[in-house]
């Protein structure tokens, strides 16, 4: 096994160690939309060491939203409540996705959220 492959496998193993903890925290529901289809752990900042603050339990649809550069604004509306989470992966991750749509309602939701002010300023830049 190549060194890079070994590091990747070790990282994935470290993520999986949080599976039960994150699932219980989430009530076995998607932490963005509260759905239940295809739940899996999602890394907010995969370049960082896995931690409970850096992981969220997301459904298949929300994981697709996280990877998409554009999304249906109706689908994005289900993420607004996630902005009030105390978990950075949940609130900040949802804010990053919402900021891509540039809709006034999404910008307003981000403005009033409790996410980190520096991140908020970066996301709301014109």
Beta strands, then each sheet from edge to edge (+ up, - down):
strand 1: 40-43
strand 2: 55-58
sheet 1: 1+ 2-
end
